[in-house]
Amino acid sequence: MNAFRLGLSATLLSLGTAYAFDITRCAELVSQAQTAVLQADMDCSADPGACGSDFSLPCGSPQCSGGGCFRAAVLLGLSATLNMNGHVLIGPSDGDGVSCFEGRCQVAGPGEISGAVLGVSASSDVIIKDVDIHNTNTGISVAGRLIATNVTVNNNALGVEADHGIRATNLTANNNEYIGLLAQLVRGTGVTANNNLQGVATFGSIVVAGLTATGNLDVGVTGRRTRLRDSVVTGNNGGGRGIDLVTSLRPLLINSTCGLSENVATKQPWGVCSGD
């Protein structure tokens, strides 16, 4: 762990047991297991950040004794929760909207996050509910697992990247410059990934009921194993040949529609889509 994170951890531990408190300024630090409530819309796009050794000081202050520079609108400690309380959070242009630097955390809406390099970043698992994230470099970046409920991640460079997978209930990732959803695996219900470069891309499995992936410039869905129920994967343009679905193993489609499929190894169709 680098000196910056050690300094932040020491600061968090020094705060001791804490309870819900109001967030009224940028670069706020929320200690472990604490709940913080956003009390107003906040524009942190030009905020200088906070001193890593003393968060009451701005980054670059002569009184800052070290600990690095924290550039995020809100920092959540281990098991901390941010209640967005219906407000808008604009993150720093060179930092994060919400940073869960210590591990698992939770961001609860309704609320809106925009303007940051990473809308929400987490070094482990994160739960996000009822939040709209847009106009960032990456909407959600998670080193662990993302559990998303009623989340919209539109108009970013990259929608969602989750190293250990996504469990989704009503997750929408549309109009992102690159990939809508990128993860080890995707499971859930009510997933939409339209008009991206690629819709849903996994290194493992996709098991979703109610997936819609249309209008993507490349493939709509790609992964090793795919099981879709009540889904539509059409109108995509994988390989410039209109391919919608690319998998390593034969996909299982239940009451679902796709236009063209392709076997990763043989480059031949699987015979499961209408145009195969």
N, C-alpha and C positions, 0 to 999 in steps of 0.2 A: 504494500500500500504506500503511495507516495506521500510526501510531507503535507501536501494540500489536504488529502483525505484524512490523514491522521489528525490534522488540526481541526477539521470539521467534526470528526468523531469526538474529539475531546470537548469541543464546544457543546455538542449535543448532550454528552453525558453530564456535563456540568449543570445543565438545565434541570436535571432530575425529572421526577414524575410531573407530568403536565396535563392540562385539560384544554378544552376548546378555547381558542382565542381568535380575535379578529385580525385579518390581514388588511392593512391600509397603505402599505408602501411596497415598492419593488425590492427585490433581493431579500425577501423574508425567509428566515430559517425556521422550519417546523421540526421540533424535536421528536424523538422516538415515541411511537404510539400516541401521538397527539393529533387532535383534529383542529384544523384551522379553517376559518370561514372568510371567504372573500367578501368584503363589504362595499366595494365599488368597482366599476370598470377601471382597469389599470393599463396604461400605456408605458411599457418599460423598454421601448425600442431604442431609446437613447440613454438608458440608464448606464452609468459607468461600471456597475457591478459592485460587489462588496469585498472587503478585505477578508481573506480566509481565516486570519487569526482573530479578527474582531469585526463581526458583521455590522456593527454600528458605524464603521468607518467606510467611506467609499474606496473603491479600488484605486490604487495609486496615491493614496493619502500619505503624507510624510510620516504620520503616526503609525502607519501599518507596518508591523514588525516582521511580516512574512506570512507564510501559509497559502500563498498563491492568490489568485483572483477568481471570485465566483461570479459567473455571468449567467444568471437565470432569474426569471421573475419570481419563482418560488422553489425552494429546496425542501424536499421531504426526507426526513430520517426514516429509519427502519419502522415499518408498520404504521407510518403516519398517513393521515387522510387530508386531502384538500377538498372542501365543499365550495364549489364555485358560486353557489347561491344565485344563479341566474345572470352572472356578470361576464364581461369580456376581458380577456387577458391577452395583451400584445407583448410577446417576448422580445428580448434583445436581439438585434440583428446579427450578433456574433455569439449567441448563446442559446439557452433552452427556455421554453415557456415554463414547464414544470420538470424539475430534475429529481429523480428518486435515486440519489447517489449511493445510499447505504444498502439497498435491497428492496424487498417487496413494499408496495405502497398502494394507495387508492386515490383516484381522482373522480369525484362525483359531481354531476351537473344538477340542473341544467347549466350550461355555460359554453363559452366559445374561446378557443385559443388560436392565435395566428401570429405571423411575423417572425418567428424564431427559426434558428437553424433546425432544432428538433422541437416539435410541439410538446411532446411528452417523452422523456428518456428515462430508462430504468435499468439498473445493473442486475436486476433479478425479475421476479414476477410483478405484474401490475394489473390492477382491476380498474377499468374505466367505464363509467356509466353516464349516459345522457350528455355527451359532450360532442361539440362540432369543432373539428380541427381543420384548418385550411391555410393556404398560402404560407407554407413553411418549406424548408428543404426536405425534411422527412417528418411526416405527421406524427408517427409513433415509432420509437426505436427501443426495443426491449431485448435485453440479453437473456431473459428467461422466457416465461409464458405470458401472453396477453389474454385476459378475460375481458371481452368487450360486449357491452349491452347497450343498444340504442346509441351507437357511435357512428358519426359521419366523418370521413377523412377524404375530403375532396380538394382538388386544385392545388396539390403539392407537387414537388418534384418526384418524391417517392411517398406512397401512401403509408404503408405499415411494413416494418421489418421486425420479425420476432424469432429469435434464435431457437426457442424451444416450443414454438407452436402458438396457434390462436384458437381459442374457444369463443365462438361468436354467437350472439343472439341479436339479430338486426344490426348488422355491420355493413356500412356502405363506403366504398372507396372508388369514386368516379373522377374522371378528368384529371388524373395524375400524369405527369410527364413521362414517367417510367412505369413501374409496376404498381398495381393497386395494392395487392397483398402478397408479401414475400415471407415465407415461414418454413420451418421444418415440417409442420403439418397444420391443416386447417380442419376444424370440426365445428358443427353447429347448425343453426337454422337462420334463414333470412339473410343471406350474404349477397351483396350486389357489388360487381366490379365491372363497370362500363366505361368505354371511351378512354382507356389508358393505353400505354404502349403494350403491356401485357396485363391481363386481368388478375388471375390468381396463379402464383408460381410457388411450388413446394418442392422440397427435396425428398419428401416422404409421401404421406397420404392426404387425400382430401375426402372427407366424409361429411356431406352437407345435404340438408333438406331445404329446398327453396333457394337455390343459387341461380343468380342471373349474371351472365357475362356476355355482353354484346358490344359490338362497335369498337373493340380493341384493335389497335393497329397491327399487333402480332397475335399470338394465340390467346384465346379466352381463358383456358385452364391447362396447366401443365404440371405433372407430378409423376411419382412412381406408381401409386395405386389410387384409383379414383372411384368413389361410390356416390352417385348423385340421385336424389329423389325429388320429384316435382320441380325440376330445374330446366333452365333454358340457356344453352351455350350456342349462340348462332351469330352470324354477321361479323365474325372476327376475320383477321387476314394473316394467319400464321404463315411464315415463309413466303409471303406475297402470293399464296395460292389458296387463300380462304380457309385455312385450317383452323378449327375451333378448339380441338381437344388433342393434346399430345401426352401420352403416358408410356411407361415402361411395361406395365402389365395391363391385360385386357380390362377396360373400364366396365363397371356395372352401373347401368342407367335404369332407373325405375320411374316410370311415368315422366320421362325427361326427353328433351329434344336437343339435338346438335346437328350441325350441318356436315362437317368433315372431321374425321379423326385420323391420327397417325401413330403408329408404333415407333417409339424412339429408335429401336435397334434396326428394324427392317425398312423403315420409312414407308411402310404400306398401311392402308386403312385397316381399322379393326372390324369394320362391318357392323358398327353399332349406331352410326349416324345416318341421317336420311340421304346424304350425298355420297356415302361410302360405296 
